[in-house]
Amino acid sequence: MSDGAVEALRQFCGDVGFRPLDNPAAIAGRQVDPRRYFWEELPGQFRSEWETILHDRQNETTRLLLQKAYIDDPFVPDFVVHKTKRAAARDQTEVAIYAVEELVGLSRAYQGFATKPYSVRKGAYRDPAGITHLAPRFGIVQMQRGGQKQHPEQLQFNLEAGYFYRLEKL
């Protein structure tokens, strides 16, 4: 991985020193969040490098997120149990259960690396009408900057809402 790709990820995360607000010329006329760069704003060659890494290493990255996300976890999980919807009663709870290896394979079969447009609709830096950004995703995993006040520079990975219903159709 090149130094430029590391710097691009730091821009996407909004690390201090890599934000638009750290460079007055970068925020002149900017209509969107000055605390971070969005995926589509990253330098093309380094964005492409990340897209290639996430495509080529998708299985390893998904497995890492599912099994090693919690550093102090004494047991590496072999299964993912996901409550699928609100239950009327405790004994009527619907869940999706996957072996991690099964979920990794299904995630890859579902989708390789892609981007999906979105707009920031809440918070201090709502996007003006018509402004969209690209959310990078691979399989059922979406990447985004954390955004919360307690960890604004952290990269966050979320599972696509309702992924278990899409995977059962594969």
Disulfide bonds with the S-S distance in Angstrom:
none
